[in-house]
Amino acid sequence: MAYNILDLGSLNKNLSVAFAITNCGQVAGWVDSPVPPATLGAPVPFVWTQGFMHLLPLAGPAVSGQAFDLNGQGQVVGNTYNTVVTRATRWQGGVMQLLPFLGDVANGRSINDCGSVAGDGATVTNIQAWCDPGGRLNPIPPSNSRQADRYCRAYGINNRGQIVGGSDTGLPISFPPAYAPPPVGMHACLWDKGIAQDLGTLHANEGSEAYGINDKKQVVGRSGNHAFLWHNGAMTDLGAGAAYNINSNAAVIGDSFLWHGGARTALTALLPANSGWSSLEGRDINDNGEIVGTGVHSGNTRAFLMWP
């Protein structure tokens, strides 16, 4: 089946990035600075709805920002930068709110339909995962028995409040950027009702990290250099790359592929040969099978929406 694809635009600028989509078809992401107070080349968050891209407000002293996720209630989470520190941020009803996640570089990475936000904050010596359920700041506990994690990052939260991410296992590790290949000593982790569960790795002597979870407690992420799907204690190898999210039908969107029903298909293979798109990177998939991400369209880097 050939998919349709739509360039979501960039407000007449050079770049746009799509990161998340709701079941109603709203998309969140960012474009490069089209308006003040953002500086040239700095990202500005947007929400796209039915053909229209709307910029999210930046309240001073914030000068730039990124949107990473949104829910069915119109709430958006991401970050804003004020030229000194990066703050975890939520937008609701056109109003920008700073979340109390600690750290010089803090991000709101995922929000569920109940309004609970999962994310993380980093300092020079520590990355700590946080959750904000209804305006309360809660640290997410580590997976190792030391109870003093040096690395603990939260990427996804589902509507049951279950959170996934990564945690060090007590071994010294480097602090990789978000979504980078996980080093040995870092394991994918699931937090359910305050209890941390180490999800392990596909193979010995490699690291893993979890990026997405659906309401059926199916988890996706990366182990070593391969994407994985975890369910009921079993981790399935989905092939090279990273898996970023999974919908309620167990369709998995990866960095360059769609996996469903045991079959893996390259995103470029879903499009007609003359589509004009290349270098597609998927980021999210909703329950209708609509996919968002970023690709190259006629030489420009653009956010896209694909649908069957």
BATORDREN-876174 format. One record per residue: residue in three letters; x, y, z of N, C-alpha, C, O in turn. Coordinates in steps of 0.1 Angstrom, whole numbers, padded with zeros to 4 digits, always signed. Layout:
BEGIN
ALAXYZXYZXYZXYZ;...
//
This chain:
BEGIN
MET+0008-0012+0000+0000+0000+0000+0009+0012+0000+0018+0014+0009;ALA+0007+0021-0010+0014+0034-0010+0008+0044+0000-0004+0045+0001;TYR+0017+0051+0007+0013+0061+0016+0013+0075+0009+0020+0077+0000;ASN+0004+0084+0014+0005+0098+0011+0014+0105+0020+0017+0100+0031;ILE+0020+0116+0015+0029+0124+0024+0026+0139+0021+0024+0143+0010;LEU+0027+0146+0032+0025+0161+0031+0036+0168+0038+0040+0165+0049;ASP+0041+0178+0031+0051+0187+0037+0043+0197+0046+0034+0204+0041;LEU+0047+0197+0059+0039+0206+0068+0044+0220+0068+0038+0229+0075;GLY+0054+0223+0059+0058+0237+0058+0068+0241+0068+0072+0234+0077;SER+0072+0254+0067+0082+0259+0077+0080+0274+0079+0089+0281+0083;LEU+0068+0279+0076+0066+0294+0077+0076+0302+0069+0081+0312+0074;ASN+0079+0297+0057+0088+0304+0048+0102+0305+0053+0110+0313+0048;LYS+0106+0296+0062+0120+0295+0066+0126+0282+0061+0120+0275+0053;ASN+0138+0279+0066+0146+0268+0060+0142+0254+0066+0143+0244+0058;LEU+0138+0253+0078+0137+0240+0085+0125+0239+0093+0121+0248+0100;SER+0119+0227+0093+0109+0223+0103+0111+0209+0107+0115+0200+0099;VAL+0107+0206+0119+0109+0192+0125+0096+0188+0132+0091+0196+0140;ALA+0090+0177+0129+0078+0171+0136+0083+0160+0145+0090+0152+0142;PHE+0077+0161+0157+0081+0152+0168+0070+0143+0173+0073+0132+0178;ALA+0057+0148+0172+0046+0140+0179+0033+0143+0171+0032+0154+0165;ILE+0024+0133+0172+0011+0135+0166+0000+0129+0175+0003+0118+0181;THR-0011+0135+0176-0022+0130+0184-0032+0121+0175-0030+0121+0163;ASN-0041+0114+0181-0051+0107+0174-0060+0116+0166-0067+0111+0156;CYS-0061+0129+0169-0069+0138+0162-0061+0145+0151-0066+0153+0143;GLY-0048+0141+0149-0040+0146+0138-0033+0159+0141-0027+0165+0132;GLN-0033+0164+0153-0024+0176+0156-0010+0171+0158-0007+0161+0163;VAL-0001+0180+0153+0013+0177+0152+0021+0188+0160+0018+0200+0159;ALA+0031+0184+0167+0040+0193+0175+0054+0192+0170+0059+0181+0166;GLY+0061+0203+0170+0076+0203+0166+0081+0216+0167+0077+0224+0175;TRP+0091+0220+0158+0097+0233+0158+0102+0237+0144+0104+0229+0136;VAL+0103+0250+0142+0108+0256+0130+0120+0265+0134+0121+0268+0146;ASP+0128+0269+0124+0139+0278+0128+0133+0292+0127+0124+0295+0119;SER+0138+0300+0136+0133+0313+0140+0127+0322+0130+0134+0328+0122;PRO+0113+0322+0129+0107+0331+0119+0104+0345+0125+0102+0355+0118;VAL+0104+0346+0138+0099+0359+0145+0107+0362+0157+0113+0352+0163;PRO+0109+0374+0161+0115+0378+0174+0106+0372+0185+0094+0370+0183;PRO+0111+0368+0197+0125+0372+0202+0135+0362+0198+0147+0364+0203;ALA+0132+0352+0191+0142+0342+0188+0153+0348+0179+0150+0356+0170;THR+0165+0343+0181+0177+0347+0173+0177+0339+0160+0171+0328+0160;LEU+0184+0344+0151+0185+0337+0138+0190+0323+0139+0201+0321+0145;GLY+0183+0313+0134+0187+0299+0134+0183+0292+0147+0185+0280+0148;ALA+0176+0299+0156+0172+0292+0169+0158+0286+0166+0150+0291+0158;PRO+0155+0275+0173+0142+0268+0171+0130+0276+0178+0132+0281+0189;VAL+0119+0275+0172+0106+0280+0178+0096+0269+0177+0094+0264+0166;PRO+0089+0266+0188+0079+0255+0188+0066+0258+0181+0062+0270+0180;PHE+0060+0248+0175+0048+0250+0168+0038+0238+0170+0042+0228+0175;VAL+0025+0241+0168+0015+0231+0167+0009+0232+0153+0005+0243+0149;TRP+0007+0221+0146+0001+0221+0132-0012+0214+0133-0014+0203+0139;THR-0023+0221+0128-0036+0215+0128-0043+0217+0115-0045+0229+0111;GLN-0047+0207+0108-0055+0207+0096-0050+0218+0086-0057+0226+0081;GLY-0037+0217+0083-0031+0226+0073-0025+0239+0078-0020+0247+0070;PHE-0027+0242+0091-0023+0255+0096-0012+0253+0107-0014+0245+0116;MET-0001+0260+0106+0010+0259+0116+0009+0272+0125+0009+0283+0120;HIS+0008+0269+0138+0007+0280+0148+0019+0280+0157+0023+0269+0162;LEU+0026+0291+0158+0038+0292+0167+0033+0292+0182+0023+0299+0184;LEU+0040+0286+0190+0037+0287+0205+0044+0299+0211+0055+0302+0206;PRO+0038+0305+0220+0044+0318+0226+0056+0315+0234+0058+0305+0240;LEU+0065+0325+0233+0078+0325+0241+0077+0337+0250+0078+0348+0245;ALA+0075+0335+0263+0075+0346+0272+0089+0349+0277+0096+0339+0281;GLY+0092+0361+0278+0106+0365+0282+0109+0360+0296+0100+0359+0305;PRO+0121+0356+0299+0133+0358+0290+0136+0347+0280+0147+0347+0274;ALA+0127+0338+0277+0129+0327+0268+0131+0333+0254+0123+0343+0250;VAL+0140+0328+0246+0143+0333+0233+0141+0323+0222+0141+0326+0210;SER+0140+0310+0226+0138+0299+0217+0132+0287+0224+0131+0287+0236;GLY+0127+0277+0217+0122+0265+0223+0119+0254+0213+0119+0256+0201;GLN+0115+0243+0218+0112+0231+0210+0100+0224+0217+0099+0224+0229;ALA+0091+0219+0208+0080+0211+0213+0082+0196+0210+0085+0193+0199;PHE+0081+0188+0220+0084+0174+0219+0072+0165+0219+0072+0154+0214;ASP+0061+0169+0225+0049+0161+0226+0037+0169+0229+0038+0180+0234;LEU+0025+0164+0226+0013+0170+0229+0002+0159+0232+0003+0148+0227;ASN-0009+0163+0239-0019+0154+0242-0032+0158+0235-0033+0168+0229;GLY-0043+0150+0238-0056+0153+0232-0063+0165+0238-0073+0169+0233;GLN-0058+0170+0249-0064+0182+0255-0057+0195+0251-0061+0206+0256;GLY-0048+0194+0241-0042+0206+0236-0030+0211+0244-0025+0222+0241;GLN-0025+0203+0253-0013+0206+0261-0001+0202+0254-0001+0191+0248;VAL+0009+0210+0254+0022+0207+0247+0033+0208+0256+0033+0217+0265;VAL+0043+0199+0255+0055+0200+0264+0068+0200+0255+0068+0195+0244;GLY+0078+0206+0261+0091+0207+0254+0101+0214+0263+0103+0211+0275;ASN+0108+0224+0257+0118+0232+0264+0118+0246+0259+0113+0249+0248;THR+0123+0255+0267+0126+0269+0262+0140+0272+0268+0145+0267+0278;TYR+0147+0281+0260+0160+0285+0263+0161+0300+0265+0155+0308+0257;ASN+0167+0305+0276+0168+0319+0279+0181+0325+0278+0184+0336+0284;THR+0190+0319+0270+0204+0323+0268+0214+0319+0279+0226+0320+0278;VAL+0208+0313+0290+0216+0308+0301+0213+0294+0304+0223+0286+0304;VAL+0201+0290+0306+0197+0276+0309+0185+0272+0300+0178+0281+0295;THR+0183+0259+0299+0172+0254+0292+0162+0248+0302+0166+0241+0311;ARG+0149+0253+0301+0139+0249+0311+0129+0240+0305+0124+0243+0293;ALA+0124+0230+0312+0113+0222+0308+0100+0231+0308+0098+0239+0317;THR+0092+0229+0298+0081+0239+0295+0069+0232+0291+0069+0222+0284;ARG+0057+0237+0295+0044+0233+0291+0036+0245+0285+0037+0256+0291;TRP+0029+0243+0274+0020+0253+0269+0006+0248+0271+0003+0236+0267;GLN-0003+0256+0276-0017+0253+0277-0026+0265+0275-0024+0276+0281;GLY-0035+0264+0266-0044+0275+0263-0037+0288+0259-0041+0299+0262;GLY-0026+0286+0251-0018+0297+0246-0009+0304+0257-0003+0314+0254;VAL-0007+0297+0268+0001+0302+0279+0013+0293+0281+0011+0281+0282;MET+0025+0299+0282+0037+0292+0284+0039+0291+0299+0039+0301+0307;GLN+0042+0278+0304+0045+0276+0318+0058+0269+0320+0061+0259+0313;LEU+0067+0273+0329+0079+0266+0332+0076+0255+0342+0069+0257+0352;LEU+0081+0243+0339+0080+0232+0348+0091+0232+0358+0102+0236+0354;PRO+0089+0226+0370+0100+0228+0380+0110+0217+0379+0117+0214+0390;PHE+0113+0211+0368+0123+0201+0367+0137+0207+0369+0140+0218+0363;LEU+0145+0201+0378+0158+0207+0382+0168+0204+0371+0168+0194+0364;GLY+0178+0213+0371+0190+0211+0361+0191+0223+0352+0182+0230+0350;ASP+0204+0224+0347+0207+0235+0338+0201+0233+0324+0199+0242+0317;VAL+0199+0220+0321+0193+0216+0308+0182+0207+0311+0184+0195+0313;ALA+0169+0212+0312+0158+0204+0315+0148+0203+0304+0146+0213+0297;ASN+0141+0192+0302+0132+0190+0291+0119+0183+0296+0120+0173+0304;GLY+0108+0187+0291+0095+0180+0292+0094+0172+0279+0093+0177+0269;ARG+0095+0158+0280+0096+0150+0269+0083+0143+0264+0081+0140+0253;SER+0074+0141+0274+0062+0134+0271+0051+0138+0280+0053+0141+0292;ILE+0038+0139+0275+0027+0143+0283+0015+0133+0279+0013+0130+0267;ASN+0008+0128+0289-0003+0120+0286-0016+0128+0287-0016+0140+0289;ASP-0027+0121+0284-0040+0128+0283-0045+0132+0297-0055+0140+0298;CYS-0039+0128+0308-0042+0132+0321-0034+0145+0325-0037+0151+0335;GLY-0025+0149+0316-0017+0161+0318-0004+0158+0326+0003+0168+0329;SER-0001+0146+0329+0012+0143+0336+0023+0143+0326+0022+0138+0315;VAL+0034+0149+0330+0046+0152+0322+0058+0144+0327+0060+0143+0339;ALA+0065+0137+0318+0077+0131+0321+0089+0137+0314+0087+0142+0302;GLY+0100+0138+0320+0112+0144+0314+0124+0143+0323+0125+0134+0331;ASP+0133+0152+0321+0146+0151+0328+0153+0164+0329+0150+0174+0322;GLY+0163+0165+0338+0171+0177+0340+0185+0173+0342+0188+0163+0349;ALA+0195+0180+0336+0209+0176+0337+0217+0187+0343+0215+0199+0341;THR+0227+0182+0351+0238+0191+0356+0251+0185+0351+0251+0176+0343;VAL+0262+0190+0355+0275+0186+0351+0277+0171+0355+0284+0164+0348;THR+0272+0167+0367+0275+0154+0373+0263+0145+0373+0265+0133+0378;ASN+0251+0149+0368+0240+0140+0370+0229+0144+0360+0227+0155+0356;ILE+0222+0133+0356+0209+0135+0348+0198+0128+0356+0199+0116+0358;GLN+0188+0136+0360+0177+0130+0368+0164+0131+0361+0161+0141+0354;ALA+0157+0120+0361+0143+0119+0355+0133+0125+0365+0134+0123+0377;TRP+0123+0132+0359+0113+0138+0367+0099+0135+0362+0097+0132+0350;CYS+0089+0136+0370+0075+0135+0366+0067+0146+0373+0069+0149+0384;ASP+0058+0153+0365+0050+0163+0371+0035+0159+0369+0028+0163+0359;PRO+0030+0152+0379+0015+0148+0378+0007+0159+0385+0007+0160+0398;GLY+0000+0167+0377-0009+0177+0383-0002+0188+0391-0007+0192+0401;GLY+0010+0192+0386+0017+0204+0393+0026+0200+0404+0031+0209+0411;ARG+0028+0187+0407+0037+0182+0417+0050+0177+0411+0049+0169+0402;LEU+0061+0181+0417+0074+0177+0412+0078+0164+0419+0079+0163+0431;ASN+0079+0153+0411+0083+0140+0417+0096+0135+0410+0096+0134+0398;PRO+0106+0132+0418+0118+0126+0412+0115+0111+0408+0108+0104+0416;ILE+0119+0106+0397+0117+0092+0393+0129+0084+0399+0141+0088+0396;PRO+0126+0073+0406+0137+0066+0413+0146+0059+0403+0142+0055+0392;PRO+0158+0056+0407+0168+0048+0398+0164+0034+0398+0156+0029+0406;SER+0170+0027+0388+0167+0012+0387+0177+0004+0395+0175-0008+0398;ASN+0189+0010+0398+0199+0002+0406+0197+0004+0421+0189+0013+0425;SER+0203-0005+0428+0200-0006+0443+0208+0005+0451+0206+0006+0463;ARG+0216+0013+0444+0224+0023+0452+0215+0034+0456+0218+0042+0466;GLN+0203+0036+0450+0194+0047+0453+0201+0061+0451+0197+0071+0457;ALA+0211+0061+0443+0217+0074+0440+0222+0073+0425+0234+0071+0422;ASP+0213+0076+0416+0216+0074+0402+0224+0086+0397+0221+0098+0400;ARG+0234+0083+0389+0241+0094+0381+0234+0097+0368+0234+0108+0363;TYR+0227+0087+0362+0220+0089+0350+0206+0083+0351+0205+0071+0353;CYS+0196+0091+0349+0182+0086+0349+0174+0095+0340+0171+0106+0344;ARG+0169+0090+0328+0163+0099+0319+0149+0093+0315+0148+0081+0312;ALA+0139+0102+0315+0125+0097+0311+0121+0103+0298+0123+0115+0295;TYR+0117+0094+0289+0113+0097+0275+0098+0097+0272+0093+0105+0265;GLY+0091+0087+0278+0077+0085+0275+0068+0082+0287+0073+0076+0296;ILE+0055+0086+0286+0046+0083+0296+0032+0080+0289+0028+0087+0280;ASN+0026+0069+0293+0013+0065+0287+0001+0070+0296+0003+0077+0306;ASN-0011+0067+0292-0023+0072+0299-0025+0065+0312-0034+0069+0320;ARG-0018+0054+0315-0018+0047+0327-0008+0053+0337-0007+0048+0348;GLY+0000+0063+0333+0010+0068+0341+0023+0060+0342+0032+0064+0350;GLN+0024+0050+0333+0037+0042+0332+0047+0050+0324+0044+0056+0313;ILE+0059+0050+0329+0070+0059+0323+0081+0050+0318+0085+0040+0325;VAL+0088+0053+0307+0099+0046+0302+0111+0056+0300+0109+0067+0297;GLY+0123+0050+0300+0135+0058+0298+0147+0049+0300+0147+0038+0296;GLY+0157+0055+0305+0170+0048+0308+0176+0051+0321+0173+0062+0326;SER+0183+0042+0327+0190+0044+0340+0203+0037+0339+0205+0026+0333;ASP+0213+0043+0346+0226+0035+0347+0224+0024+0357+0215+0024+0366;THR+0232+0014+0356+0231+0002+0364+0241+0002+0376+0243-0008+0383;GLY+0247+0013+0378+0257+0014+0389+0271+0015+0384+0281+0017+0391;LEU+0273+0012+0371+0286+0013+0365+0289+0027+0360+0279+0034+0356;PRO+0301+0032+0360+0304+0045+0355+0301+0045+0340+0305+0037+0333;ILE+0294+0056+0336+0291+0057+0321+0293+0072+0317+0293+0081+0326;SER+0294+0074+0304+0294+0087+0299+0279+0092+0298+0270+0083+0298;PHE+0277+0105+0298+0263+0110+0296+0260+0113+0282+0264+0124+0277;PRO+0254+0104+0274+0251+0107+0260+0240+0117+0258+0232+0119+0267;PRO+0240+0123+0247+0228+0132+0243+0215+0123+0243+0216+0111+0241;ALA+0204+0130+0244+0191+0122+0242+0190+0115+0229+0194+0121+0219;TYR+0186+0103+0230+0183+0094+0218+0196+0089+0211+0196+0083+0201;ALA+0208+0092+0218+0221+0087+0212+0222+0072+0216+0215+0067+0225;PRO+0230+0065+0208+0232+0051+0212+0236+0049+0226+0246+0055+0231;PRO+0229+0040+0234+0232+0039+0248+0245+0032+0251+0248+0021+0245;PRO+0254+0036+0260+0266+0030+0263+0264+0018+0272+0253+0017+0279;VAL+0273+0009+0273+0273-0002+0282+0272+0003+0297+0279+0013+0300;GLY+0263-0002+0305+0261+0003+0318+0248+0011+0319+0244+0015+0330;MET+0241+0013+0308+0228+0020+0308+0218+0010+0303+0220+0003+0293;HIS+0207+0009+0310+0196-0001+0307+0183+0006+0305+0179+0016+0312;ALA+0175+0001+0296+0161+0006+0294+0153+0003+0307+0156-0007+0314;CYS+0144+0012+0311+0138+0011+0324+0123+0014+0322+0119+0023+0314;LEU+0115+0007+0330+0100+0010+0331+0097+0013+0345+0100+0006+0354;TRP+0090+0024+0347+0085+0028+0360+0070+0027+0361+0063+0033+0353;ASP+0065+0019+0370+0051+0016+0372+0047+0017+0387+0052+0009+0395;LYS+0039+0026+0390+0035+0028+0404+0047+0031+0413+0047+0026+0424;GLY+0057+0038+0408+0068+0041+0416+0079+0030+0417+0089+0033+0423;ILE+0077+0019+0410+0086+0008+0411+0094+0008+0398+0088+0008+0387;ALA+0107+0007+0398+0116+0007+0386+0118-0007+0382+0122-0016+0391;GLN+0117-0010+0369+0120-0023+0364+0130-0022+0353+0128-0015+0343;ASP+0141-0029+0355+0152-0030+0345+0147-0039+0333+0144-0051+0336;LEU+0147-0034+0321+0142-0042+0310+0153-0049+0303+0150-0058+0294;GLY+0165-0047+0307+0176-0055+0301+0180-0050+0288+0178-0039+0284;THR+0187-0059+0281+0193-0056+0267+0190-0068+0258+0187-0079+0262;LEU+0192-0065+0245+0190-0076+0235+0202-0086+0236+0200-0098+0235;HIS+0214-0081+0239+0226-0089+0239+0234-0085+0251+0233-0074+0256;ALA+0243-0093+0255+0253-0090+0266+0262-0079+0261+0265-0078+0249;ASN+0267-0072+0271+0278-0062+0268+0273-0051+0259+0281-0046+0250;GLU+0261-0047+0260+0256-0035+0253+0246-0027+0262+0241-0033+0271;GLY+0244-0014+0259+0235-0006+0266+0221-0006+0259+0220-0009+0247;SER+0211-0001+0266+0198+0000+0261+0191+0012+0267+0194+0017+0278;GLU+0180+0017+0260+0172+0028+0265+0158+0027+0258+0157+0023+0247;ALA+0148+0030+0266+0134+0029+0261+0129+0043+0258+0131+0053+0265;TYR+0122+0045+0246+0118+0058+0242+0103+0059+0242+0098+0071+0243;GLY+0095+0049+0240+0081+0050+0239+0073+0039+0245+0079+0028+0246;ILE+0061+0041+0249+0052+0031+0255+0038+0034+0252+0034+0045+0252;ASN+0030+0023+0249+0016+0025+0247+0008+0021+0259+0014+0017+0269;ASP-0005+0022+0258-0014+0019+0270-0015+0004+0273-0020+0000+0283;LYS-0009-0005+0264-0009-0019+0266+0005-0023+0273+0008-0035+0274;LYS+0012-0014+0277+0025-0016+0283+0035-0023+0274+0044-0030+0278;GLN+0034-0020+0261+0044-0024+0251+0054-0012+0250+0050-0001+0248;VAL+0067-0016+0250+0078-0006+0251+0087-0007+0239+0090-0019+0235;VAL+0091+0004+0234+0101+0003+0223+0113+0012+0226+0112+0021+0234;GLY+0124+0010+0220+0136+0017+0222+0148+0012+0214+0146+0007+0203;ARG+0160+0013+0219+0172+0009+0213+0181+0001+0222+0182+0005+0234;SER+0186-0010+0217+0196-0018+0225+0208-0019+0216+0207-0025+0205;GLY+0220-0014+0220+0231-0014+0211+0228-0006+0199+0225+0006+0201;ASN+0229-0012+0187+0226-0005+0175+0213-0010+0169+0211-0008+0157;HIS+0205-0017+0177+0192-0023+0171+0180-0018+0179+0181-0015+0191;ALA+0169-0016+0171+0156-0013+0177+0151-0025+0184+0153-0036+0180;PHE+0143-0022+0195+0136-0034+0202+0122-0031+0205+0118-0019+0206;LEU+0114-0041+0207+0100-0041+0212+0100-0050+0224+0104-0062+0224;TRP+0096-0045+0236+0095-0052+0248+0081-0054+0252+0073-0044+0252;HIS+0077-0066+0256+0063-0069+0261+0063-0081+0269+0069-0092+0265;ASN+0057-0080+0281+0056-0092+0290+0069-0098+0293+0070-0111+0294;GLY+0079-0090+0295+0092-0096+0299+0101-0100+0287+0113-0104+0290;ALA+0096-0100+0275+0104-0105+0263+0108-0093+0255+0099-0084+0252;MET+0121-0092+0250+0126-0082+0242+0128-0087+0228+0135-0097+0226;THR+0122-0081+0218+0122-0086+0204+0131-0076+0196+0130-0064+0197;ASP+0140-0082+0188+0150-0074+0180+0142-0070+0167+0137-0079+0160;LEU+0141-0057+0164+0134-0052+0152+0144-0048+0141+0139-0042+0131;GLY+0156-0051+0143+0166-0047+0133+0174-0035+0136+0172-0029+0146;ALA+0183-0031+0127+0192-0020+0129+0184-0007+0131+0174-0004+0124;GLY+0189+0002+0140+0183+0015+0142+0177+0017+0156+0181+0010+0165;ALA+0168+0026+0157+0161+0029+0169+0146+0029+0167+0141+0034+0157;ALA+0138+0024+0177+0123+0025+0176+0119+0036+0186+0123+0036+0198;TYR+0111+0046+0181+0108+0058+0189+0094+0057+0195+0092+0063+0206;ASN+0085+0051+0189+0071+0050+0195+0063+0039+0190+0067+0032+0180;ILE+0052+0036+0197+0044+0025+0193+0029+0029+0196+0026+0035+0207;ASN+0020+0025+0187+0006+0029+0189-0002+0017+0195+0004+0007+0199;SER-0015+0019+0197-0023+0009+0204-0024-0004+0196-0028-0014+0201;ASN-0021-0003+0183-0022-0015+0174-0009-0022+0173-0007-0031+0164;ALA+0001-0018+0181+0014-0024+0181+0022-0021+0168+0031-0028+0165;ALA+0018-0010+0161+0026-0005+0150+0038+0003+0156+0035+0013+0163;VAL+0050+0000+0152+0062+0007+0157+0068+0016+0147+0070+0012+0135;ILE+0070+0029+0151+0077+0038+0142+0092+0039+0146+0095+0042+0158;GLY+0101+0036+0137+0115+0037+0139+0122+0049+0132+0115+0056+0125;ASP+0135+0050+0134+0142+0061+0127+0141+0061+0112+0141+0072+0106;SER+0140+0049+0106+0138+0049+0092+0129+0038+0087+0128+0035+0075;PHE+0120+0033+0096+0112+0021+0093+0099+0021+0100+0097+0028+0110;LEU+0090+0014+0095+0077+0010+0101+0077-0005+0104+0080-0012+0095;TRP+0074-0009+0116+0073-0023+0119+0059-0027+0124+0054-0020+0133;HIS+0053-0037+0118+0040-0040+0122+0037-0055+0118+0040-0059+0107;GLY+0032-0062+0128+0028-0076+0125+0040-0085+0121+0039-0094+0113;GLY+0052-0082+0126+0064-0090+0123+0071-0086+0110+0081-0091+0107;ALA+0066-0075+0103+0072-0071+0091+0078-0057+0093+0072-0048+0098;ARG+0090-0055+0088+0097-0042+0088+0097-0037+0074+0102-0043+0065;THR+0093-0024+0072+0093-0017+0059+0100-0004+0060+0097+0004+0069;ALA+0109-0001+0051+0116+0012+0051+0105+0023+0048+0097+0021+0039;LEU+0106+0034+0055+0097+0045+0052+0097+0049+0038+0086+0052+0032;THR+0108+0050+0032+0109+0054+0018+0102+0045+0009+0097+0048-0002;ALA+0102+0032+0013+0095+0022+0004+0080+0023+0005+0073+0017-0004;LEU+0074+0030+0014+0060+0033+0015+0055+0043+0006+0043+0045+0004;LEU+0064+0051+0000+0061+0062-0008+0062+0059-0023+0070+0050-0027;PRO+0055+0066-0032+0057+0065-0046+0071+0068-0050+0077+0077-0043;ALA+0076+0063-0061+0090+0065-0065+0092+0080-0068+0104+0084-0067;ASN+0082+0087-0072+0084+0101-0076+0079+0111-0065+0075+0122-0069;SER+0080+0107-0053+0075+0115-0042+0083+0128-0040+0077+0138-0035;GLY+0096+0128-0043+0104+0140-0041+0110+0140-0027+0116+0150-0023;TRP+0108+0130-0019+0112+0129-0005+0124+0119-0004+0125+0109-0011;SER+0133+0122+0005+0144+0113+0009+0148+0115+0023+0143+0124+0030;SER+0157+0106+0028+0162+0107+0042+0151+0109+0052+0152+0117+0061;LEU+0141+0101+0051+0130+0102+0061+0134+0096+0074+0140+0085+0075;GLU+0130+0104+0085+0132+0099+0099+0119+0100+0106+0114+0111+0108;GLY+0113+0088+0109+0101+0088+0116+0102+0091+0131+0113+0088+0137;ARG+0092+0097+0138+0093+0100+0152+0081+0096+0160+0082+0092+0171;ASP+0069+0096+0154+0057+0092+0161+0046+0086+0152+0046+0089+0140;ILE+0037+0078+0157+0027+0072+0150+0014+0072+0159+0015+0068+0170;ASN+0003+0076+0153-0010+0075+0161-0018+0063+0158-0013+0054+0150;ASP-0029+0062+0165-0037+0049+0163-0043+0048+0150-0048+0037+0147;ASN-0043+0058+0142-0049+0058+0128-0038+0054+0118-0040+0053+0106;GLY-0026+0052+0123-0014+0048+0114-0008+0060+0108+0000+0059+0099;GLU-0011+0072+0112-0005+0084+0107+0009+0086+0113+0010+0085+0125;ILE+0018+0090+0105+0032+0090+0109+0038+0105+0107+0035+0111+0097;VAL+0045+0109+0117+0052+0122+0115+0067+0120+0117+0071+0111+0124;GLY+0074+0130+0112+0089+0129+0113+0095+0140+0104+0088+0151+0102;THR+0107+0138+0100+0114+0149+0093+0122+0142+0081+0127+0131+0083;GLY+0122+0149+0070+0129+0144+0058+0134+0155+0049+0132+0167+0053;VAL+0139+0151+0038+0144+0161+0029+0134+0161+0017+0132+0151+0010;HIS+0129+0173+0014+0119+0175+0003+0124+0186-0006+0124+0197-0002;SER+0127+0182-0018+0132+0192-0028+0144+0200-0023+0145+0212-0025;GLY+0152+0193-0015+0165+0199-0010+0163+0206+0003+0173+0211+0008;ASN+0151+0207+0009+0149+0213+0022+0145+0203+0032+0138+0193+0030;THR+0150+0206+0045+0146+0197+0056+0132+0202+0061+0130+0213+0065;ARG+0123+0192+0061+0109+0196+0064+0102+0185+0073+0105+0173+0072;ALA+0093+0190+0081+0084+0181+0089+0074+0175+0079+0070+0182+0069;PHE+0071+0162+0081+0062+0155+0072+0051+0148+0080+0053+0145+0092;LEU+0040+0146+0073+0029+0138+0078+0026+0127+0067+0024+0131+0056;MET+0027+0114+0071+0024+0103+0062+0011+0096+0066+0009+0095+0079;TRP+0003+0092+0057-0009+0084+0061-0012+0074+0050-0010+0076+0038;PRO-0018+0062+0054-0021+0052+0044-0033+0055+0036-0037+0047+0028;
//
